[in-house]
């Protein structure tokens, strides 16, 4: 049984969370946690923002579609994003801290915005409509 009130609540909380992450993007959370090293603070802050954005987007996906298979797939996409995008970004930033070329800029945008999971919404919607129409 679907609970529309729960879906709305989860959706609103997650959307508000995305807005809060954006508003407080300049907040140095690692410093608040007591980390003094500048490079460690950089990595911790990016990791926290990446995980929060993706977690809130998974919540939005849950609220929109209310299907376990979509949430599980979104979690797999998040894991792939960590391996394919976040780890190379951290490697590049640790090895060549002064390099800010197009590759780093592209990775930076994917990390700080929940782009991959945002792209899942139209794909899931299309799949849901196709399934309802008998796969035609």
C-alpha positions in Angstrom: 0.0 0.0 0.0 1.4 3.4 -1.0 1.3 6.2 1.5 1.1 9.5 -0.5 1.6 11.6 2.6 4.9 9.9 3.3 6.0 10.3 -0.3 5.2 14.0 -0.1 7.1 14.4 3.2 10.1 12.5 1.9 10.1 14.5 -1.3 9.8 17.9 0.5 12.5 17.1 3.1 14.9 15.9 0.4 14.2 18.9 -1.9 14.8 21.2 1.1 18.0 19.2 1.8 19.2 19.9 -1.7 18.5 23.6 -1.3 20.3 23.6 2.1 23.3 21.9 0.7 23.4 24.5 -2.1 23.0 27.4 0.4 25.6 26.2 2.8 28.1 25.1 0.1 30.8 27.4 1.4 30.5 26.0 4.9 33.7 24.3 6.0 32.2 21.2 7.6 35.6 19.5 8.0 36.8 22.5 10.1 33.7 22.2 12.3 34.6 18.5 12.8 38.1 19.5 13.9 40.2 18.8 10.9 43.1 21.2 10.6 44.9 20.0 7.5 43.8 22.1 4.4 43.9 19.2 1.9 42.0 16.9 4.2 39.4 19.6 4.7 39.0 19.9 0.9 38.5 16.2 0.5 36.2 15.8 3.4 34.0 18.7 2.4 33.7 17.4 -1.2 32.9 13.9 0.0 30.2 15.1 2.4 28.6 17.3 -0.2 28.7 14.5 -2.8 27.1 12.1 -0.4 24.5 14.5 0.8 23.4 15.6 -2.7 23.2 12.0 -3.9 21.3 10.9 -0.8 18.8 13.7 -1.1 18.3 12.9 -4.8 17.7 9.2 -4.0 15.1 10.4 -1.6 13.5 12.5 -4.4 13.6 9.5 -6.7 11.9 7.4 -3.9 9.2 10.1 -3.5 8.6 10.4 -7.2 8.4 6.7 -8.1 7.9 4.9 -4.9 9.5 1.7 -6.3 12.3 -0.2 -4.6 14.0 -1.2 -7.8 14.5 2.5 -8.8 16.0 3.3 -5.4 18.4 0.3 -5.6 19.4 1.3 -9.1 20.0 4.8 -7.9 22.2 3.5 -5.1 24.2 1.6 -7.7 24.6 4.7 -9.8 25.8 6.6 -6.7 28.4 3.8 -6.0 29.5 4.0 -9.6 29.8 7.8 -9.3 32.0 7.4 -6.3 34.3 5.0 -8.1 34.3 6.5 -11.6 34.0 10.3 -10.8 34.9 11.0 -7.2 38.0 8.8 -6.8 39.6 10.2 -10.1 38.8 13.7 -9.0 40.5 13.2 -5.7 43.5 11.6 -7.3 43.9 14.5 -9.8 43.4 17.1 -7.0 46.0 15.4 -4.8 48.6 14.8 -7.4 48.2 18.1 -9.3 46.6 20.5 -6.9 47.3 23.5 -9.2 45.7 22.0 -12.2 42.2 23.3 -12.9 41.7 22.4 -16.6 38.6 21.2 -18.3 38.8 17.6 -16.9 38.9 18.8 -13.3 36.2 21.4 -14.0 33.9 18.7 -15.6 34.5 16.3 -12.6 34.0 19.1 -10.2 30.5 19.9 -11.6 29.5 16.2 -11.5 30.6 15.9 -7.9 29.0 19.1 -6.5 25.7 18.6 -8.4 23.7 15.4 -8.3 23.7 15.3 -12.1 23.9 11.5 -12.6 20.9 10.8 -10.3 19.0 13.8 -11.8 19.3 12.2 -15.2 17.7 9.0 -13.8 14.4 10.8 -13.3 13.4 11.2 -17.0 14.8 7.7 -17.7 12.6 6.1 -14.9 9.6 8.1 -16.0 10.1 6.9 -19.6 10.4 3.3 -18.4 7.3 3.6 -16.2 5.3 5.0 -19.2 6.6 2.4 -21.5 5.7 -0.4 -19.1 2.2 1.0 -18.7 1.7 1.1 -22.5 2.8 -2.5 -22.8 6.4 -1.8 -23.9 5.4 -0.2 -27.2 
